[in-house]
């Protein structure tokens, strides 16, 4: 690991690299109160209740060190007493795939207890503040240490004694506070951008629900205020509600010549992605002669997962291949592919897919073309499809722009954090 402070005047070499001469390099056990024997509570979680302490497990801690608010659980009060957290307590994950994950408890309201696969350390607040330690446990240096200390074996783990041996660079308390405040400002900006993205996604979802069912009509298209009822929705009387088989054709073209064509997989949120990138390794067969060919603007979905929303529209390549379990189809000229894709990705159609799968005679729980093609879809005129698609595309562009901004902010914060926590940049009073 390259160290920009190496041999720099006013810096010294330590176990965590070159740091300012005024900084200390101490073990975690020297600046924290350790776990004192037992780890967290080894008890079953119960349904969440505000009257009982919230039970924090490894899965309740996100990668950025915040608490996951959905799916939270509680622990019986009589089992939680010894494991209740106080503001400033610091948790380390000690086992499993998430070993090394950390959480700083900063909440003053409510009772929180931590589970057995977490280890609590309490910074002494005289020489180390929790926010500085939190920042340090998100640096490259910390992850390098985690990787070097992990036990070999099927279940990686780091125990309390080993965590206690973690070397931490320790500036004077005022400089720690300055560093923490700077990084906290970045965290707030990142969180605001994340909330803005969530708000734009929610707004787009609501817009889709209105535009794709005709509840909201774009200027120039509303010819009547009358609606006709169908099984799953009400549609404007000038719209059609046609079966998929009337506007689409299934394709079973195979890669018989075993050509070297990109293999795609369909993800729930991203649509089609390269299979090797999605799974992180090659999982498809060496022999792809039975794989189905899919072309630009064609649709595809795995027959056994479509009710989860795993349906894609290929637009990133002219041609690709997918697993034989996929249903592949293309649409006629009366349908804009992007419009139909938006329709099929709505929550309403996930529900329709689930019902259709359950009604299918296929014992493997698959939705085959025969049943899928009977599903009805709302279909306005071609010009209205184009107008709806343009509005939704603009909403997507706004979201993508904010996501790029968020990614850039995170990268900039990581770079700044690396310089602040090694003393490359000083923030003295």
Order of alpha helices (4+ residues) and beta strands (2+ residues): beta-beta-beta-alpha-beta-beta-beta-beta-alpha-beta-beta-beta-beta-alpha-alpha-alpha-beta-alpha-beta-beta-beta-beta-beta-beta-alpha-beta-beta-beta-beta-beta-alpha-alpha-alpha-beta-alpha
